[in-house]
């Protein structure tokens, strides 16, 4: 079972989000944990997320067994066509040994994908796109950290994808094979004080004997722009498997395009009991270019980058100041000449 995901730059994402794009100055990763942010990585950004993990499961009833092994989950994310659209490929490959404790000689070595999914996510509602309403108050710490009713309105995205399961996969129900649909609704709240809450509602492997419903709730807190901790609860319900899993962990940002993370996963039952621990990394290739909003007064018809527009406006401001200073000097000279003429008369 995939043990983690990253919520690191959920916080940083909101700190740096602008009114006209989802792109952030630093990497916006889904690790560690299993919830998915409502926001995409940004147009023309390619992002890689991977993490090896250790898994330990133990069942105590009469048909007792133990599972011990390693695995790795991964994701490739790409911002495509629009800032709101993200294409992604996700999966988890596991290799373990299943030992039946009632018979010390009974072992079953297993290896396969726990899941392999390709899909697309699209942001349908963004309450943070109003730049003016979300600007920090430069004169009041209290105003920036106090509760605001608009924080209760989440960003909302929808996801549509498909799973691919190979025949006789030991991690799926008997008879599961080929493609099956997956849908999800993801919401994301940004609260004052560096808190972010993410919720996913998922219907997976639709139309199969392992069709399950899942919910994932993730609460993230940033101590500063580099360190983030999170806690997560995941519920799974199907005829094949049901569980309530809990995760805790954190992540550290190293530069604007790279982060490392660590987490542990556990549950509270013994059918089976689950303990997973893992580390991970996220890295992005940033080909994104911000385009000034179309209502900007001096926007070129073919578009300009935010950096170019900022430099252009700075040059324009300096030119205006020089012209103003020159006009003032000319006016003063004229006044002086008039004064001399009066004195001479």
Number of C-alpha atoms within 10 A of each C-alpha: 18 23 29 32 28 32 34 33 28 30 26 22 21 20 17 13 17 19 16 16 19 27 26 20 14 20 28 31 29 24 33 33 31 21 26 27 28 27 29 31 29 29 23 19 21 21 23 18 24 21 24 20 22 19 22 19 18 21 18 14 10 8 10 16 21 17 20 17 18 18 22 22 25 21 21 18 23 22 25 18 11 15 21 23 23 25 20 19 17 17 19 21 18 22 17 18 16 18 19 18 17 11 11 9 9 11 15 12 13 15 16 18 21 19 20 19 19 18 18 20 25 21 23 13 16 19 19 23 16 12 13 10 11 17 12 14 11 8 8 9 10 9 13 16 14 10 13 11 7 14 15 13 15 20 22 22 24 19 20 15 20 20 20 18 21 16 12 13 18 15 16 20 16 13 13 19 16 11 17 18 19 21 18 20 20 25 25 26 22 24 20 13 14 19 17 21 21 24 24 23 18 19 17 21 22 17 11 15 15 19 19 20 17 18 19 22 20 24 19 24 21 21 12 10 15 17 19 25 21 23 17 25 21 20 15 16 16 14 10 12 13 14 18 16 20 23 24 21 26 24 26 18 20 13 10 15 17 20 26 21 26 23 25 21 22 19 18 12 14 13 17 19 17 22 19 22 20 23 23 23 22 26 19 22 14 19 11 17 15 18 17 21 14 12 7 9 8 13 15 11 7 6 14 17 13 14 13 13 18 13 11 13 13 12 12 12 12 12 12 12 12 12 12 12 12 12 12 12 12 12 12 12 12 12 12 12 12 12 12 11 10 9 8 7 6
